[in-house]
Amino acid sequence: MPSLEFAAKFAIFSFVVTSMLSVGLGLSLSQILESLRSTRLIFSALLANFVLVPMLSYFIIRVIALSRPHAIGILLLGTGAGAPFLPKLVEFARGNLAFAVGLMFLLMTITIVYMPMVLPILLPTAHVGAWAIAKPLVTVMLIPLSLGLLLRARKDAFAMYFEPYMRQASTLALVLAIILVLAANYHKAVRMIGFNAILAGAVLLLVSLACGFVLGGASADTRSVLAFGTAQRDISAAFVVAVESFSDPDVVIMLIVVALLGVCIQIPIALALGRRATTTK
């Protein structure tokens, strides 16, 4: 079982690295920065991710009867925004990929400051260090993305040739990661997760998705970005805090269950939006 868990972690690591590298190879820095020029969209994204969703997570744990570890997991996800899976979902949905990348890093950067400030208020027992959250984001995400952007700027022909292969590799790594995470955690999740925990996770994901969709503006390609950008919580930051601040392993299991719920809910929606976007062109 430990070897299966190691393989799952390696598959997740491979997905994040190949996904960030493929995004960097396919976009220029100017495209990413240009996508963040809309003040209205940025304000909407910040409102959704750092006001509405944290309020929603607090409301959920008050209304739905949850054990303390499950409630902690919901709050961790509610206060952490931005995730490496966002560009892949937007790619599936045929949305604005440059905006997705820019928004992802904006949300992650703010999360590094936001979580250590807000979590001690919601969870007085939590001790959250900004660098502990930032370190995996910098090493696993920022470095591959920067390398891809550098290759695109210096070796454009090479980047254009290599990018489709890297995108395919990231999709294969994603499929493998989902299978391995399910295999490694299925029995633990079934043993300790009840209906209320699944309901709480589903409500958090679906209502967050709806908030982003409503605030995403008139354009379909930005609406999908804001929808998935709000529903995709920063699972890596949540894991860091869960491991460092809480001894109960059920907190981590709750995070895994909600992450799997997110995959099951959001990938079909993204693929459906992508098919719709293809047929309307």
N, C-alpha and C positions, 0 to 999 in steps of 0.2 A: 504493500500500500504506500509506504514512503516513496518508493521509486515512481509510482503512478502520480503522486502529488508533485514530485520533482519534475516529471515530464509535463504536467499541466502548467506549472510555473514557467518552464522553459518555453512552452508553446505560446503562453501569454506574452512573455518577453519578446519572442520572435515576431509575433503579430505587431506589437507596438513599434518595434524597431523598423521592420519592413514597411509598415504603414506610414510612419513618419518620413522615412527615406523616399518612398514613392511620391508622397505629397510634395516634398522639397524638390524632387526631380521634375515634377509636373507644373510647378508654379514658380513665379518670381517673387522676390520680396516686395516689389512695388505693387504687384497684384494683391498681395495679402494686406498691405497697408491701405491701399485704395479702398478695399472692401470695408474698412472700419471707419470711413469718413461720414457715414450717416449717424448724426447725433441722436436722432429719434430711435433708430434700431439699437444703438448701444445702450441708450437709457432704458429701453424696453427690456433688453437682455439683462441688465443689472437689476432692474426692478423685479423681474421674474425670478432670477436665480438667488438673489440675496435678500429679498423681502418676502415675496409671495410663497416660494417653496419652503423656506425655513418656518414661516407661519403655518403652512400646510402640515409640515411634519410634526410641529408641536400640537396642532389641532388633532392629528391622527392619533397620537399617543394618549390624548385626553379622552377621545371618543371611543376608540377601539381598545378592548381589554387585552393588554400585552404584558408579558413578563418583562422584568427590568432589562435583561440583555437584548430582547427584541426591540424594546423602546429605544435603547441606546443606539442600536443599529439604524433605526429610522432617523433619529436626530443627526447621527453622523452623516448619513447620506443627504439629509435635508440641508445641511450647512456647507457641504462640499460641492462646488460646481466645476464643470469642465472635465472632459474625459478623452483619452486617446481614441476611443471608438467612434467619436463624433464624425470625423472626416469619412470614415468607411460607411456609416449610415447615410450621410449626405451624398456620397458617391452612388449608393444604391438608389437613393431617391431622386437622382439627377438634379440635385440642388446646387447652390453656389458654393463650390468647394473652397475658393479663396476666402470667402466670408467665414466658412466653417473653421478653417485653420486659424484665422485671426481671432475669431470669437473664442475658440478653444483656449488659446494661450492667454487671452485677456482674462477669461474666467479663472483659469488655473492660477495666474499671478495674483489675482485678488483673493482667491481662496487661501493662499499661503498666509496672507495677513488676516483675513476674515475669520477663519476657523479658530486660531488661537485667541481671538478676542471674544467671539460669541459662545463657543462651547463651554468655557468655564462658568458662564452665566446660566446656560441651560443644564449643564452637568458639572456641578461644583467639584466632583472627584476627578475630573479629566485634567491631565497635565499635557498640554499640546505645545510642541516646539515648532517654530516656523521652518527651521532648516530640516527637521525630520520629515516634514511634508514636502519641502521643496527638492530635497536631494534626489529621490527617484524620478521626479518629473524632469529635472535638469539632465541627469545622466542617461535616462532611457528614452526621453522624448526630444529634448532640445538639441542634443548633440547630433542624432541622426537627421533631424529636420534641417539643421544648419549645414550639415555636410551635403544634403541633397540640394539646398539652395545655392551653395557654393559651386557645386558641379554644374547646376543649371546656368549660373552666371558665367562660369569660365569655359565649360565644355558643353555647349548647348546641344550639339548633334549627338554626343554621347548620352546626355541626359534624356533626350527624346527617344533614343533607341532603347535605353535600359529601363525607362519608367514603366512600360507595360508589363515587363517581366517581374519587376518588383511589386507592382499592384496585384498581379496574379499570385505571387508568393505570399503577400499579406492576406489575401482571401483564403488561401489554403491553410495558412497558419491559424486564421480565425476559426475555420471549421474544425481543425484539429484541437484547438484550445477548448472549444465548446464541448466536444466529445470527451476530452480528458478531464475537464473540470466536473462534468456530470458523473463520469465514472468514479472519480476520486472522492466525491462528496455526496453521492446519492444516498447511501445508507445513513450517514450522519444527518443529512437534511430531513429525510423521511422520519427518522427517530425523534427529532426534537422540534420540528416545525409543525405547528397546527394551522387550522383554518384561519384564525385571526391574524397570524403573522403573514400568511400569504395575502390575505385581504388588505392588510395595511400596506404591504409592498406594492400591490397592484394599484391601490388608490393613489399612493405617492407617485407612481410612474405615469398613470393615465391622466391624472389631474395636472401634473407638471407638463405633460405633453400638450394638453389642451391650452394651458396658460401661454406657453410659447407660441402655439399656433395662432391664437387670438391676437397676440401682441406682435406677430411677425410681419405685419404690413400687408399691402395688396399684392405684392409679387410672390408667386408660388415658390420660386427658388430660395428666397430669403425666409419665407414663412416656414418651410421645412427645416431650414437651418436653426431657426430660433426654437421651433418645436422640439427637435431632437437635442439641441443645445441645452434646453431647460430640463428635459426628461433624463438626459444622460448625466448622472451624478458622478462625482469624482471618487470612484471606488478605490483608487490607489491611495489617496489621502485618507479615506475612511479606514482602510486596512492599517495604515501606519498608526493612526490614533488608537484604533482598537487593540492592536498588539502592544503598543507602548503604555497605554493608560488603563487597560482593563484586563484583569486576569481571567475572566470568564470566557472560555472558548466559544460559548454560544453566541457572543456578539459577532465573531467572525463568521460563524455559520449563517447567521441572519444576513450578513452582507453578501455572502455567496448566493443565498437563496434569492435575494432581491436582484442581484446581478444577473442570475439565470432567468428570472422573470422578465427582466429588461430585454434580454436577448430574444426570448420567446415572443414578447409583445412588439418590440420595436423593429426587428428585422422584417417581419411580414408587412408591417405598415410602410416601411421604407421601400420595399420592393414594389408594393402596390402603387405608391406615389411615383416611383420610377417608371412603371409601365404606363401610368396615366400621362406622365410628362412626355413619354415617347410617342404615344398615340395622338396627343394634341398638337405636336409639332408639324 
